[in-house]
Amino acid sequence: MRRSDERQRGSVLPLVVLAMVIAGGGALLLARLGEGAVSRASARAAADAAALAGAAEGEQAAREVAAANGATVVRFETLGDDTRVTVRVGSAEAVGRARRGDPRGSD
């Protein structure tokens, strides 16, 4: 009787190890997903801020604001009063757009 009890106790250990490996893998996956979401949100915020600065004061201002927000300007474009800035934060890229002019709409 004693030998079968020892065999049953020993068979639980692989299941516990498997459960721990699965839980650890799930935690790593969630961390990666969270990191990506934070990078995308940071990129969007930096792109918007850089576009506003670029529309008001030009490309150098856009680059400075992007850098202050932890981003790198990938592309800066102006077409008339419209400014479009693409930035990168980590592996995430985002585009911000702004229009130069009177905020009340009466140019």
C-alpha positions as CSV (number, residue, x, y, z in Angstrom):
1,M,0.0,0.0,0.0
2,R,2.8,2.3,0.8
3,R,4.4,2.1,-2.7
4,S,1.3,3.1,-4.5
5,D,1.0,6.2,-2.3
6,E,4.5,7.2,-3.2
7,R,3.8,6.8,-6.9
8,Q,0.7,8.9,-6.7
9,R,2.6,11.7,-4.8
10,G,5.3,11.6,-7.4
11,S,2.9,11.9,-10.3
12,V,1.6,15.3,-9.0
13,L,5.0,17.0,-9.3
14,P,5.1,17.0,-13.1
15,L,1.6,18.6,-13.2
16,V,2.6,21.3,-10.7
17,V,5.7,22.1,-12.8
18,L,3.6,22.2,-16.0
19,A,1.1,24.5,-14.4
20,M,3.9,26.8,-13.2
21,V,5.4,26.9,-16.7
22,I,2.1,27.7,-18.3
23,A,1.4,30.5,-15.7
24,G,4.9,31.9,-16.3
25,G,4.4,31.9,-20.1
26,G,1.0,33.6,-19.6
27,A,2.6,36.3,-17.4
28,L,5.3,36.9,-20.0
29,L,2.7,37.2,-22.8
30,L,0.7,39.7,-20.8
31,A,3.8,41.8,-20.1
32,R,4.7,41.9,-23.8
33,L,1.1,42.9,-24.7
34,G,1.1,45.6,-22.0
35,E,4.5,46.9,-23.1
36,G,3.3,47.2,-26.7
37,A,0.1,49.1,-25.6
38,V,2.2,51.6,-23.6
39,S,4.6,52.1,-26.5
40,R,1.7,52.8,-28.9
41,A,0.0,55.2,-26.5
42,S,3.3,57.0,-25.9
43,A,3.9,57.3,-29.7
44,R,0.4,58.7,-30.3
45,A,0.9,61.3,-27.6
46,A,4.4,62.3,-28.8
47,A,3.2,62.5,-32.4
48,D,0.3,64.8,-31.5
49,A,2.5,67.1,-29.4
50,A,5.2,67.2,-32.1
51,A,2.6,68.0,-34.8
52,L,1.2,70.9,-32.7
53,A,4.7,72.2,-32.1
54,G,5.7,71.8,-35.7
55,A,2.6,73.6,-37.0
56,A,3.3,76.5,-34.6
57,E,7.1,76.8,-34.8
58,G,8.5,74.5,-37.5
59,E,10.4,71.2,-37.8
60,Q,13.0,71.9,-35.2
61,A,10.4,72.5,-32.5
62,A,8.6,69.3,-33.5
63,R,11.9,67.3,-33.1
64,E,12.6,68.9,-29.7
65,V,9.1,68.1,-28.4
66,A,9.2,64.5,-29.8
67,A,12.6,64.0,-28.1
68,A,11.2,65.4,-24.8
69,N,8.5,62.8,-25.0
70,G,10.9,59.9,-25.7
71,A,10.2,59.7,-29.4
72,T,12.2,60.1,-32.6
73,V,10.8,62.0,-35.6
74,V,10.7,59.6,-38.6
75,R,9.0,62.0,-41.0
76,F,8.0,65.7,-41.0
77,E,5.8,67.1,-43.7
78,T,4.0,70.4,-44.2
79,L,1.5,71.1,-46.9
80,G,0.2,74.6,-46.7
81,D,-1.2,75.0,-43.2
82,D,-1.2,71.3,-42.5
83,T,1.6,69.6,-40.6
84,R,2.0,65.8,-40.4
85,V,4.6,64.3,-38.1
86,T,5.5,60.5,-37.8
87,V,7.3,59.5,-34.7
88,R,8.7,56.2,-33.3
89,V,8.8,55.1,-29.7
90,G,10.4,51.7,-29.3
91,S,8.9,49.6,-32.1
92,A,5.7,51.6,-32.3
93,E,5.1,54.4,-34.8
94,A,2.3,57.0,-34.8
95,V,1.3,59.9,-37.0
96,G,0.1,63.3,-35.6
97,R,-1.5,66.0,-37.6
98,A,-2.1,69.7,-36.9
99,R,-3.2,72.7,-38.7
100,R,-1.6,76.1,-38.3
101,G,-4.0,79.0,-38.0
102,D,-6.4,80.8,-35.7
103,P,-7.8,78.3,-33.2
104,R,-11.2,80.1,-33.4
105,G,-11.4,79.4,-37.1
106,S,-11.2,83.0,-38.3
107,D,-7.9,83.2,-40.3
